[in-house]
Amino acid sequence: MKMHILSGGRLRMKKSIYFPEADRAETVELPVSCVLLRHAQGNVLFDTGCHPSVCSDAEARWGNLARAMVPLMGPEGTLPAGLESLGLAPDDIDVVINSHFHPDHCGCNGYFRKATFLVHEKELALARSPEAAASGYLPADWDHPMPMDTVTGQRDLFGDGRIVLLPLPGHTVGLIGVLAALERSGSFLLASDAVPFRENLDREVIPRNTWDADVLTGTLAEIRRLEAGGATVLCGHDDAQWQGLRKGPEAYD
């Protein structure tokens, strides 16, 4: 199995969202990552990033969220372009795993018409609820006709231990991560926004955009356990980590 890390966009946000003690005027640039796992039984995407249309008109798609998340990339910095650089088209993707349904993680879902989508059942239930839009769940991103398979607990996707879905709630009610086991590069925990920045894990700093702080604290303890067992934690938006990762055609295997 090979793992390709692809850009799903780049945003500017207030640092205090992730570090409450930061000055409210200070901003930080956030990479948005997507991960392609090329398994013998299919091409699997973890998250789909921001929709390319937000590069030119974020408010048209995101509404008021565009004031909090300012896109910094062009279309070449979004997932469709990243797949093209690998010689792949959206129809080559068999499975899409959405860590959660915030628009910087599922914005390109609509491209993958031949894929089966995996999401936690609690995340889907919240997205379908009356208060969903106020919580940042936008139907244009997640509500599509492709088959959707809901996850309730840990799931070994292909039954061989290579791609294991793990509930990592706290940031949202149904966030899931993936433990990817590679032959030569070892295991990687795709943590998404359970660990947006490495510092959130190291200092146990709970971001302001957290659904339940107590639940997230328990999730962070589980992530530390997995890391102690040898897994490399891939954070959701840590630019320092992003700069040091192999990206695009340069795969982990």
Stockholm file with secondary structure:
# STOCKHOLM 1.0

chainA/1-253         MKMHILSGGRLRMKKSIYFPEADRAETVELPVSCVLLRHAQGNVLFDTGCHPSVCSDAEARWGNLARAMVPLMGPEGTLPAGLESLGLAPDDIDVVINSHFHPDHCGCNGYFRKATFLVHEKELALARSPEAAASGYLPADWDHPMPMDTVTGQRDLFGDGRIVLLPLPGHTVGLIGVLAALERSGSFLLASDAVPFRENLDREVIPRNTWDADVLTGTLAEIRRLEAGGATVLCGHDDAQWQGLRKGPEAYD
#=GR chainA/1-253 SS CEEEEEEEEEEEEEGGGTCTTSCTTCEEEEEEEEEEEEETTEEEEECCCCCTTHHHHHHHHHTTHHHHSEECCCGGGSHHHHHHHTTCCGGGCCEEECSCCSHHHHTTGGGCTTCEEEEEHHHHHHHTSTTTGGGTCCHHHHCCSSCEEEECSCEESSSSSSEEEEECCSSSTTCEEEEEEETTTEEEEEEETTSSSHHHHHTTCCCTTCSCHHHHHHHHHHHHHHHHTTCEEEESSCHHHHHHSCCTTSCBC
#=GC SS_cons         CEEEEEEEEEEEEEGGGTCTTSCTTCEEEEEEEEEEEEETTEEEEECCCCCTTHHHHHHHHHTTHHHHSEECCCGGGSHHHHHHHTTCCGGGCCEEECSCCSHHHHTTGGGCTTCEEEEEHHHHHHHTSTTTGGGTCCHHHHCCSSCEEEECSCEESSSSSSEEEEECCSSSTTCEEEEEEETTTEEEEEEETTSSSHHHHHTTCCCTTCSCHHHHHHHHHHHHHHHHTTCEEEESSCHHHHHHSCCTTSCBC
//
